[in-house]
Amino acid sequence: MSTPDRGLPAHLVDFVQALRTHHVDVGPGETVDAAAVMAELDLLRREQLREGLAAALLRRSGQRATFDALFDLWFPLGQGAALGEVALPYRDDGVDSVDIDALRDLLAQLLADGDTAALSELARAVVDGLGALGVGNGRGSGSDGSGAGTDGSAGSPSGFSSYQALNSVRPETLLARVLADLRARRAAGDDTADSPFAEEVARRETRARIAEFRRLVQAETARRGSEIRGREAAARTGVRRQAEQTDFLSAGADTLADLRRRVAPLGRHLATRLAARRRRAHRGPIDMRRTLRRSMSTGGVPVDLVHRRPRPGRPELVLLCDVSGSVAGFSHFTMMLVQALREQFSRIRIFCFVDGCVEVTDLFTPGADLAQVLTEVHSRPGLVAWSGHSDYGRAFERFAERWPDAVTERSSLLVLGDARTNHQDAALGVLAGIVARARHAHWLNPEPERQWGTGDSAAREYGRVMPMHECRTAAQLAGVVGGLLPV
């Protein structure tokens, strides 16, 4: 591990500041603990230092991936190529280009062996030999085989690309080859090698090793890029946001799956906050007997009024959700969050729409498989009435016509969607009539506010009918929902 340019205390403070920038809450106490950890550990044992700092600085689940990415930038394995004993195979063709077929054979062998140290060395070699931008992939292009001079002279790479390196090797396509190799090895000495259980274990282990190799390549790419652009610049562009800080509209399938796993603990946290707010906010009529009794200490003057504590009533909640392709992830997460909060409401009704409108309340039963529920939502007849594109006006008209009593004076209405009408009638009057019947009404929009009113967006017009709130991330959504839901 390379020695930081500045003193260790200042370097640790910079690292903590980078964690805070990426929404990892680290306070002064945790920073002091981390300094104590660094004073006790051998700094040359990098993985031991990683685990020690993680134990001192992290307080919530889901932050480890961000921590690891930043740790690799602030406490890198080394500088330059940092190659080990495992090297890339080259062709003897005059330009010494990388032999991709031989490289894939080597990678398949290491994946089958499960040699983590060798895989890490190969990942660094792959980035150095195949991921450099702006130079050739030959052994003669630089002193270390990458074309990267140590003085920044001509021939040095302009950057490194994990996509370029991984696309050359395509590790995910080696799964069948590695499984066949493992099957042959087991068959040579184990009569149970062909059992379905052993096959499934091998498949999962291989996929995990392939995923780890991809992570190693991405970490090495970030390390080499940080030497060119600087740690701060590499952290801004190369470190993935935490799942709850990722925009719904740009989140991939893996991020949305991660968010769904976090719904239950987030729901419990919000439920606790709502219950506490309800206990504090509700006050009944004055209790004369207890007020007069307390006034005896102030000469009979009722300075402190004692109120009766009525049993708080739980409000009703009505969700009207756009589940078209553009905002489906946002609506799905919000519906699951509301399902986790169901104990805080006397009744919850959920309606989904695209250009038609259907009620799906019956699908969200306690203990239901939410993945299956979301699949059934999209197959419900009537959800798509005509074009399959969002038509807010038609959906509001359908809702008002079929369920005129769904929203009452006890109901809180939440509309979820980006308010993009595809240039159809917005039906503002229909929505105004629905909002007028509700106790509270709010619109949650996953688009940035600067985009409201652009193109086919009717967000500004709808915002004059009911309050509209920007909810781009899960963290922002939780804050808005926790502040808006009535007590």
HELIX and SHEET records of a PDB file:
HELIX    1   1 LEU A    8  THR A   21  1                                  14    
HELIX    2   2 PRO A   28  GLU A   40  1                                  13    
HELIX    3   3 ARG A   46  LEU A   57  1                                  12    
HELIX    4   4 ARG A   64  TRP A   74  1                                  11    
HELIX    5   5 ILE A  100  ASP A  113  1                                  14    
HELIX    6   6 THR A  116  LEU A  130  1                                  15    
HELIX    7   7 ARG A  139  SER A  141  5                                   3    
HELIX    8   8 SER A  162  VAL A  169  1                                   8    
HELIX    9   9 PRO A  171  LEU A  174  5                                   4    
HELIX   10  10 LEU A  175  GLY A  189  1                                  15    
HELIX   11  11 PRO A  196  ARG A  229  1                                  34    
HELIX   12  12 ARG A  231  GLY A  238  1                                   8    
HELIX   13  13 ALA A  243  GLN A  245  5                                   3    
HELIX   14  14 PHE A  248  SER A  250  5                                   3    
HELIX   15  15 ALA A  253  ARG A  261  1                                   9    
HELIX   16  16 VAL A  263  ALA A  281  1                                  19    
HELIX   17  17 MET A  288  SER A  295  1                                   8    
HELIX   18  18 MET A  296  THR A  298  5                                   3    
HELIX   19  19 ALA A  328  ALA A  340  1                                  13    
HELIX   20  20 ARG A  342  GLN A  344  5                                   3    
HELIX   21  21 THR A  361  LEU A  363  5                                   3    
HELIX   22  22 LEU A  370  HIS A  378  1                                   9    
HELIX   23  23 TYR A  392  ARG A  402  1                                  11    
HELIX   24  24 LEU A  428  ARG A  437  1                                  10    
HELIX   25  25 GLU A  449  GLN A  451  5                                   3    
HELIX   26  26 ALA A  459  GLY A  463  1                                   5    
HELIX   27  27 ALA A  474  LEU A  484  1                                  11    
SHEET    1   A 2 ALA A 132  LEU A 133  0                                        
SHEET    2   A 2 GLY A 159  PHE A 160 -1                                        
SHEET    1   B 6 CYS A 357  GLU A 359  0                                        
SHEET    2   B 6 ARG A 347  PHE A 353 -1                                        
SHEET    3   B 6 GLU A 316  ASP A 322  1                                        
SHEET    4   B 6 SER A 411  LEU A 416  1                                        
SHEET    5   B 6 HIS A 440  ASN A 445  1                                        
SHEET    6   B 6 MET A 468  GLU A 470  1                                        
END                                                                             
